[in-house]
Amino acid sequence: MASAELQGKYQKLAQEYSKLRAQNQVLKKGVVDEQANSAALKEQLKMKDQSLRKLQQEMDSLTFRNLQLAKRVELLQDELALSEPRGKKNKKSGESSSQLSQEQKSVFDEDLQKKIEENERLHIQFFEADEQHKHVEAELRSRLATLEMEAAQHQAVVDGLTRKYMETIEKLQNDKAKLEVKSQTLEKEAKECRLRTEECQLQLKNLHEDLSSRLEESLSIISEKVPFNDTKYSQYNALNVPVHNRRHQLKMRDIAGQALAFVQDLVKGLLNFHTYTEQRIQIFPVDSAIDTISPLNQKFSQYLHENASYVRPLEEGMLHLFESITEDTVTVLETTVKLKTFSEHLTSYICFLRKILPYQLKSLEEECEASLCTSALRARNLELSQDMKKMTAVFEKLQTYIGLLALPSTEPDGLLRTNYSSVLTHVGAALHGFHDVMKDISKHYSQKATIEHELPTATQKLITTNDCILSSVVALTNGAGKIASFFSNNVDYFVASLSYGPKTASGFISPLSAECMLQYKKKAAAYMKALRKPLLESVPYEEALANRRVLLSSTESREGLAQQVQQSLEKISKLEQEKEHWMLEAQLAKIKLEKENQRTADKLKSTSSGQAVGVAQEGATVVTAAGQEDASAKAVPVPVHSTSLIGILTRTSDSEAPDVESREDLIRNHYMARIVELTSQLQLADSKSVHFYAECRALSKRLALAEKSKEALAEEMKVASQNNSRLQDELTTTKRSYEDQLSMMSDHLCSMNETLSKQREEIDTLKMSSKGNSKKNKSR
């Protein structure tokens, strides 16, 4: 942004400099032209001076010649005066000389006449030269005045340009200082931006990894869990339950409640209007209590008496529509089935209006034909008849648009979804038209009532009925205005709420799909209610992260634990096999022991006493109990052959029975203890080996991960170094560009200063030349 502003400033300065340079060229050209003109005028002035000097010299010579001639004439006159008295004395002698004097006189006269003519001619030339000189002097003075004015103007322009140039120089110097400060700030910002870019790159990389992992997880979930995409086809998507918008439902219910209140007021006003109209027909123009009314009015009164059966259903239909909008439903045009019922009730009321309209018009005509009907009253009746026609037409128009809005809930192709907004705007226009018609009816009926009240035959009953009709018409006007303003205020919300339905589709395809959607919504709500259970205490997020790190960094990874479980299973299977083996050996030993006991019992019956028999039986019971629990049981001191690890034990004789038995017990206990010790060592070694193997495996994995992270960090370092070098190059280029621009500006300033100095010198020379010319002209 800063560089763009600097470039804009430089461009503006360059444009101003180019303009000033062009002006400077024009001024230079003007100064050169003026110099040329001044030089030409100087030459002309020199020529005029030379001619003036010649004329002055000629004038001087002529004046000198004239003086000489005048002196000569005086001398001749004197001589003539002297010669006259002499002539008188010497008449005789002068007769001969008179001829000579006359000849001389004639010569002198001719010469004098020539001199006079020449003098006159010289005077004329001198006068013409004087007039020409004065004319040239006036022209030169006017030219000098114009030149001085132009020089003053040029001086003012030059002074303005110098001030402007000085201001631009100061401005450029200030801009240079600001640019230096801004360049420093830009360097700091560049460093900060570099750091931010690094942080942003790290964040971008982390986000990319996170989003890629999420994408893979979501794709795997979609591929594994989603059997088919039900949003691909609009027929299937229309059956999806949309997101429940409780605020939307509450707003729609509130709007429906307000509309119900307005419709109730409207129904009340219509009932009163029709009822009081029926009462008026019974009173005016003929009172039914005094005389029979016309058959037309009787039929009209009969039809008006049925108005409640047509008007009351409008309120009932609106009430059913309000009750159908609940918090648990989805309110769109496809689901508002009760709107069709309201439209049907409105259609029946319009049929009623069409039925009573001809009778109403005829009734007004009958009132106009009455004897007491004035022209003003007749005009009001005609206006009311036109208003009643307009009222019926407005209701028909309103019923048409409401019927169109009711089509989506019954016929799927009855109204396109793109036309919903236009139909709603037309409904609003129809409501405003209904309000305008009711205002006209109220105005005209009030005028009609005032005229009728002034009639001499007007009764109190007629006045009361007219007031009631007028109040009902005013109530209808107010109700129509409220409904029109209410609909205009909420039409934008109606248009916006039409898109409330399944996502990524054009909406509900048909009323059947909308009904199925509502059934699915109820089932889904019941299912969610059934699944509502108290949540178990979950592990805190920080603790879960710590456990995850421990689990990931632990040596007992999943594979290691699986291997340990596998080895444990193998050990369990081996131990089961050994157990079976020892059980078989115990059974064999038990069988052998029973046989040996039987033999010893048979031998002892004859030789030993009953005590030995008791001892043998006691030993047999002990051995039997021990054989069920363990593979090596205590045996009586009899010769026994065993295939176990203990070896083969034999009993030699009855006298050595206690020593042999104690020795066998010692040997068995020793070997059992040794076996237990070896098995425990073996188990410890196995567990240690498994532990070391798992630890080595985990360390190898951690080493691989560390290598990967090292490579990634190396790549990031390379990218960061490249970015750093790129930013440094950009910074250097920007610095160079700024320095070049500053140097160009300084060069421009120097050139401008030089041009200004040259112009100042030229102006000074012009001033000096103009002053010299003015001095010369003044001296001349």
Long-range contacts (C-beta under 8 A, 24 or more apart in sequence): 2-182, 2-185, 2-186, 3-186, 3-734, 6-179, 6-182, 6-738, 6-741, 9-175, 10-741, 10-745, 13-168, 13-172, 13-745, 16-168, 17-168, 17-748, 17-752, 20-161, 20-164, 20-165, 20-752, 21-755, 23-161, 24-161, 24-755, 24-759, 27-154, 27-157, 27-158, 27-161, 27-759, 28-759, 28-762, 30-154, 31-154, 31-759, 31-762, 31-763, 31-766, 34-147, 34-150, 34-151, 34-154, 34-766, 35-766, 35-769, 37-147, 38-147, 38-766, 38-769, 38-770, 38-773, 41-140, 41-143, 41-773, 42-773, 45-140, 45-773, 45-776, 48-133, 48-136, 49-780, 52-129, 52-133, 55-125, 55-126, 55-129, 58-122, 58-125, 59-122, 59-126, 62-119, 62-122, 62-126, 66-115, 66-119, 66-122, 69-112, 69-115, 69-119, 73-112, 76-108, 80-105, 137-777, 137-780, 140-777, 141-777, 144-770, 144-773, 144-774, 144-777, 147-770, 147-773, 148-770, 148-774, 151-766, 151-767, 151-770, 154-763, 154-766, 155-763, 155-767, 158-759, 158-760, 158-763, 161-756, 161-759, 162-756, 162-760, 165-752, 165-753, 165-756, 168-752, 169-749, 169-752, 169-753, 172-745, 172-749, 176-742, 176-745, 179-738, 179-742, 183-734, 183-735, 183-738, 186-734, 187-731, 190-727, 190-730, 190-731, 193-727, 194-723, 194-724, 194-727, 197-723, 198-720, 198-723, 201-719, 201-720, 201-723, 205-716, 231-502, 231-503, 231-504, 231-505, 234-505, 234-506, 234-509, 235-509, 235-513, 237-502, 237-503, 237-504, 237-505, 238-502, 238-505, 238-507, 238-508, 238-509, 238-510, 238-513, 238-514, 238-517, 239-513, 239-516, 239-517, 239-520, 240-502, 240-503, 240-517, 241-517, 241-520, 241-521, 241-524, 242-330, 242-500, 242-501, 242-502, 242-503, 242-517, 244-330, 244-521, 245-500, 246-327, 248-331, 248-497, 248-500, 249-325, 249-326, 249-327, 249-328, 249-329, 249-330, 249-331, 250-327, 251-493, 252-325, 252-331, 252-497, 253-322, 253-325, 253-326, 253-327, 255-490, 255-493, 256-321, 256-322, 256-325, 257-322, 258-486, 259-318, 259-322, 259-483, 259-486, 260-318, 260-319, 260-321, 260-322, 262-479, 262-482, 262-483, 262-486, 263-314, 263-315, 263-318, 263-483, 264-315, 264-318, 265-475, 265-478, 265-479, 265-482, 266-314, 266-476, 266-479, 266-480, 266-483, 267-311, 267-312, 267-314, 267-315, 268-475, 269-472, 269-473, 269-475, 269-476, 269-479, 270-307, 270-311, 270-476, 271-307, 271-308, 271-311, 271-312, 272-468, 272-471, 272-472, 272-475, 273-469, 273-472, 273-473, 273-476, 274-304, 274-307, 274-311, 275-304, 275-307, 276-465, 276-468, 276-469, 276-472, 277-304, 277-469, 278-304, 278-305, 278-307, 279-465, 279-468, 280-462, 280-465, 280-466, 280-469, 281-363, 283-459, 283-461, 283-462, 283-465, 284-367, 284-452, 284-462, 284-465, 285-366, 285-367, 285-370, 285-372, 287-459, 287-461, 294-366, 296-359, 296-362, 296-363, 296-366, 297-359, 297-363, 297-366, 299-359, 300-356, 300-359, 300-360, 300-362, 300-363, 303-352, 303-355, 303-356, 303-359, 304-356, 306-352, 307-352, 310-348, 310-349, 310-351, 310-352, 311-349, 313-345, 313-348, 313-349, 314-342, 314-345, 314-346, 314-349, 316-345, 317-341, 317-342, 317-344, 317-345, 317-346, 318-342, 328-521, 328-522, 328-525, 329-518, 329-521, 330-500, 330-501, 330-514, 330-517, 330-518, 330-521, 331-497, 331-500, 332-497, 332-498, 332-500, 332-501, 332-507, 332-508, 332-514, 333-405, 333-408, 333-409, 333-420, 333-498, 334-408, 334-409, 334-501, 334-507, 334-508, 334-510, 334-511, 334-514, 335-409, 335-508, 335-514, 335-515, 335-518, 336-406, 336-409, 337-409, 337-410, 337-511, 339-402, 339-405, 339-406, 339-409, 340-406, 340-409, 340-410, 342-402, 342-406, 343-399, 343-402, 343-403, 343-405, 343-406, 346-395, 346-398, 346-399, 346-402, 347-399, 347-403, 349-395, 350-392, 350-395, 350-396, 350-399, 353-391, 353-392, 353-395, 354-392, 357-388, 357-389, 357-392, 360-385, 360-388, 361-385, 361-388, 361-389, 372-455, 372-456, 372-457, 374-451, 376-451, 377-448, 377-451, 377-452, 380-444, 380-445, 380-447, 380-448, 380-451, 381-448, 383-440, 383-444, 384-441, 384-444, 384-445, 384-448, 387-437, 387-440, 387-441, 387-444, 388-441, 390-437, 390-440, 391-434, 391-437, 391-438, 391-441, 394-430, 394-433, 394-434, 394-437, 395-434, 397-430, 397-433, 398-427, 398-430, 398-431, 398-434, 401-426, 401-427, 401-430, 402-427, 408-508, 408-511, 409-511, 409-514, 410-511, 411-511, 412-509, 412-510, 412-511, 417-498, 417-506, 417-507, 420-495, 420-498, 421-495, 421-498, 424-491, 424-494, 424-495, 425-491, 427-487, 428-484, 428-487, 428-488, 428-491, 431-480, 431-483, 431-484, 431-487, 431-488, 432-484, 432-488, 434-480, 434-483, 434-484, 435-477, 435-480, 435-481, 435-483, 435-484, 438-473, 438-476, 438-477, 438-480, 439-477, 441-473, 441-476, 441-477, 442-470, 442-473, 442-474, 442-476, 442-477, 445-469, 445-470, 445-473, 446-470, 553-702, 554-698, 555-691, 555-694, 555-695, 555-698, 555-699, 556-694, 557-694, 557-697, 557-698, 557-701, 559-697, 560-690, 560-693, 560-694, 560-697, 560-698, 561-694, 563-690, 563-693, 563-694, 564-690, 564-694, 567-686, 567-690, 571-683, 571-686, 581-631, 582-630, 582-631, 582-644, 583-631, 585-631, 585-642, 585-643, 585-644, 586-627, 586-628, 586-630, 586-631, 586-632, 586-633, 587-627, 588-643, 589-627, 589-633, 589-635, 589-640, 589-642, 590-623, 590-624, 590-627, 590-633, 592-640, 592-641, 593-620, 593-623, 593-624, 593-627, 593-635, 593-636, 593-638, 593-640, 594-620, 596-636, 596-638, 596-639, 596-640, 597-636, 597-638, 600-636, 600-638, 632-668, 632-672, 634-665, 635-664, 636-661, 637-661, 645-671, 645-675, 646-671
